[in-house]
Amino acid sequence: MGNIHTVGPNQALIVSGGCCGSTTKKTVVGGWAWAWWLVTDVQRLSLEVMTLNPVCENVETAQGVPLTVTGVAQVKIMKNPELLHTASEQFLGKKEHEIKSTVLQTLEGHLRAILGTLT
């Protein structure tokens, strides 16, 4: 028949699939959901804060001055339904270190772009 799956307030539960070719996804944060055996897929997504350390070495400013900058950023997936849906599309099925790597590369790219505009 099926199972009841539960998650705490620091996780999101994404239930997809279902009978008759259903394409809807149900997202639950800090609660429970019912999932049919063999026809639904149940995955979890962590909503914990991740601390990242972006580093940009030898980035030249607009005047050609080389800089090395180290930063600290704390990021997390928000519980807003639209943002959680986007995050589940991007990160579902990935391990935490893969998610951190993707976000870190994005932060470092933005940091390099900002440093390049300094005068």
N, C-alpha and C positions, 0 to 999 in steps of 0.2 A: 504494500500500500504506500506508505510514505513515512517521513520522519519530521519531527519538529526540530528546527535548528535555532539556537539562541546565540546572541552576541551581547557583549557589555557596551557601555557608553563610549568606549574608545575604539570600537570597530564598527564597520558597516558590513551588512550581509546583503549580497546581491544574488537574487534567485532569478534565473532565466530559463527559457524553454517552457515546456509543458505539453499538455495534450493538444491535439488538433493543430499542430504547427504554430503555436502561440509565439509571437516575437516580442512580447512585452517583458520588461525587467521590473522586478520588485526590489526596492532598496529599503532596508530596515537598519536603523541605528539604535542600539541599546534596546533590543526587543527580541521578538521571535518571528519565525515564518515557517509555514508548512511547505514541504517539498515532496513531490512524488518520486518514488524510486525509478531509476532508469530513464526518465523523460525530462527531468529538470537538472540544471547545473547550479550548484551552490558554491559561492566563493566569498572569501572575506577580504576586506581591505582595511588596513590599520589607519586610524585617525590620530595616532600619536604624533607629538612634535618631534621633528628631526632636526638636529643641529648639523650644519654644514660649514665648512671652512673654504670659501673660494680663494684661490691664490692666482694672481696675475703677475708674471715675471717679465721684466724688460719690455713693458708696454710703453710706446712712445706717445707723448702728448702732441698737441697740435703744433708746438714749436720744436718738436724733436727731442725732448728731454726724456730719457728712459726712466721708468718708474717700476718698482716692485711693490705690490700691494697685497696684504693679507686681510681678509674680512671674516666675519662670523655672521651667519644667518640662521634663523630658526623658522622652519616652514612646516605647515601641516595641511591636510586636506580638510576643507571646511564642510560642515553639515548641511549647508544650503543645498536643496534638491538639485538645482541646475548645475552647480559646481561639482557636486558629488557624482552626478551623471557623467559629466565631462571627465572627471578623474577616473571613474570606473572604465570608461572607454580607453583612456590612455594607459592606465597602470594595472588593470585587473590581470591576474595571472603572472605578474612580475614579482620577483623577490624584493625585499626591502632595499638591498644594496643596489639593485638595478634602478629602482625609483630614485634613490639618493643620487646615483650617478647622473641620471637624466636631468634632475633639477640642478645639480651642481654645475653641469656643463652649460645649462641655460643661464644661471647666475653669473658664471665666469664670462660668458659672452657679453652679457649686458654690462658687467663691470668694465671689460675692455673697451666697449663702445663709449662709456662715460669717461673713462680715463683718456681716451683719444681726443676728446673735445676740450680737455683742460688747457689753459694757456699759461 
